[in-house]
């Protein structure tokens, strides 16, 4: 199974969705966005949060591709912003934990 960061980098979505999400991810605040998406009172570590967000986004993308009337581009961008923000936090966390090699 691929790691989370590889799964995220392999996502292929329309350019406009990605551009909008990148702009929103610049000011990502976990404590403000996640309760709206995952429910209030839920505090998760970055990995499980990313997995839930990826599952929600996959469902949202299926709605987009099927032309579902319940599809919301704003909600889709909101999910992508959270995924990008959480992946930035995960990258920062893995770099901080990585051992320093002395050569």
C-alpha contacts under 8 A as a table, 3 or more apart, distances in Angstrom:
res1	aa1	res2	aa2	distance
2	X	6	X	6.21
2	X	7	X	6.31
3	X	6	X	5.47
3	X	7	X	6.37
4	X	7	X	5.06
4	X	8	X	6.19
4	X	47	X	7.64
4	X	50	X	7.59
4	X	51	X	7.61
5	X	8	X	5.09
5	X	9	X	6.17
5	X	87	X	6.75
5	X	91	X	8.00
6	X	9	X	5.09
6	X	10	X	6.12
7	X	10	X	5.13
7	X	11	X	6.54
8	X	11	X	5.36
8	X	83	X	8.00
8	X	87	X	7.90
13	X	17	X	6.82
13	X	18	X	6.74
14	X	17	X	5.53
14	X	18	X	6.56
15	X	18	X	5.17
15	X	19	X	6.09
16	X	19	X	5.13
16	X	20	X	6.17
17	X	20	X	5.29
17	X	21	X	6.16
17	X	76	X	7.97
17	X	77	X	6.14
18	X	21	X	5.04
18	X	22	X	6.06
18	X	77	X	7.81
18	X	80	X	7.51
19	X	22	X	5.17
19	X	23	X	6.39
20	X	23	X	5.28
20	X	24	X	6.37
20	X	77	X	6.77
21	X	24	X	5.01
21	X	25	X	5.93
21	X	77	X	5.55
21	X	78	X	7.23
21	X	80	X	5.66
21	X	81	X	4.68
21	X	84	X	7.53
22	X	25	X	5.02
22	X	26	X	6.60
22	X	81	X	6.76
22	X	84	X	7.34
23	X	26	X	5.64
23	X	27	X	7.85
24	X	27	X	5.91
24	X	28	X	6.53
24	X	81	X	5.80
25	X	28	X	4.76
25	X	81	X	5.01
25	X	82	X	7.16
25	X	84	X	6.12
25	X	85	X	5.39
26	X	85	X	7.87
28	X	33	X	7.71
28	X	81	X	7.21
28	X	82	X	7.19
28	X	85	X	5.69
29	X	32	X	5.58
29	X	33	X	6.30
29	X	85	X	7.86
30	X	33	X	5.42
30	X	34	X	5.71
30	X	82	X	7.60
30	X	85	X	7.67
30	X	86	X	7.71
31	X	34	X	6.07
31	X	35	X	6.95
32	X	35	X	6.55
32	X	36	X	7.48
33	X	36	X	5.62
33	X	37	X	6.62
33	X	82	X	6.99
34	X	37	X	5.08
34	X	38	X	5.69
34	X	39	X	7.30
34	X	82	X	7.30
35	X	38	X	5.34
35	X	39	X	4.66
35	X	40	X	4.54
35	X	41	X	7.12
35	X	42	X	6.95
36	X	39	X	5.75
36	X	40	X	6.94
37	X	79	X	7.46
38	X	42	X	7.04
39	X	42	X	6.10
44	X	48	X	6.43
44	X	49	X	5.78
45	X	48	X	5.90
45	X	49	X	6.15
46	X	49	X	5.12
46	X	50	X	6.06
46	X	86	X	6.40
46	X	89	X	7.43
46	X	90	X	6.39
47	X	50	X	5.21
47	X	51	X	6.36
47	X	90	X	7.47
48	X	51	X	5.05
48	X	52	X	6.31
49	X	52	X	5.24
49	X	53	X	6.16
49	X	86	X	7.86
50	X	53	X	5.02
50	X	54	X	5.98
50	X	83	X	6.29
50	X	86	X	6.49
50	X	87	X	7.40
51	X	54	X	5.11
51	X	55	X	6.31
52	X	55	X	5.16
52	X	56	X	6.27
53	X	56	X	5.08
53	X	57	X	6.03
53	X	79	X	6.68
53	X	82	X	7.46
53	X	83	X	6.36
54	X	57	X	5.03
54	X	58	X	6.08
54	X	83	X	7.12
55	X	58	X	5.14
55	X	59	X	6.43
56	X	59	X	5.25
56	X	60	X	6.23
56	X	79	X	7.63
57	X	60	X	4.85
57	X	61	X	5.99
57	X	76	X	6.85
57	X	79	X	6.16
57	X	80	X	7.21
58	X	61	X	5.05
58	X	62	X	6.22
59	X	62	X	5.09
59	X	63	X	6.43
60	X	63	X	5.13
60	X	64	X	6.35
60	X	71	X	6.96
60	X	76	X	6.31
61	X	64	X	4.91
61	X	65	X	6.16
61	X	76	X	7.61
62	X	65	X	5.14
62	X	66	X	6.06
63	X	66	X	5.12
63	X	67	X	6.08
63	X	68	X	5.04
63	X	70	X	7.46
63	X	71	X	5.69
64	X	67	X	5.27
64	X	68	X	6.31
64	X	71	X	5.93
65	X	68	X	7.77
67	X	71	X	7.41
68	X	71	X	5.53
72	X	75	X	5.25
72	X	76	X	6.26
73	X	76	X	4.96
73	X	77	X	6.14
74	X	77	X	5.17
74	X	78	X	6.11
75	X	78	X	4.89
75	X	79	X	6.29
76	X	79	X	5.18
76	X	80	X	6.29
77	X	80	X	4.98
77	X	81	X	6.05
78	X	81	X	5.14
78	X	82	X	6.38
79	X	82	X	5.14
79	X	83	X	6.21
80	X	83	X	4.98
80	X	84	X	6.10
81	X	84	X	5.18
81	X	85	X	6.02
82	X	85	X	5.03
82	X	86	X	5.94
83	X	86	X	5.22
83	X	87	X	6.02
84	X	87	X	5.11
84	X	88	X	6.22
85	X	88	X	5.16
85	X	89	X	6.42
86	X	89	X	4.99
86	X	90	X	6.13
87	X	90	X	4.88
87	X	91	X	6.08
88	X	91	X	5.14
88	X	92	X	6.20
89	X	92	X	5.11
89	X	93	X	6.06
90	X	93	X	4.98
90	X	94	X	6.09
91	X	94	X	5.21
91	X	95	X	6.12
92	X	95	X	5.21
92	X	96	X	6.13
93	X	96	X	5.14
93	X	97	X	6.28
94	X	97	X	5.16
94	X	98	X	6.01
95	X	98	X	5.19
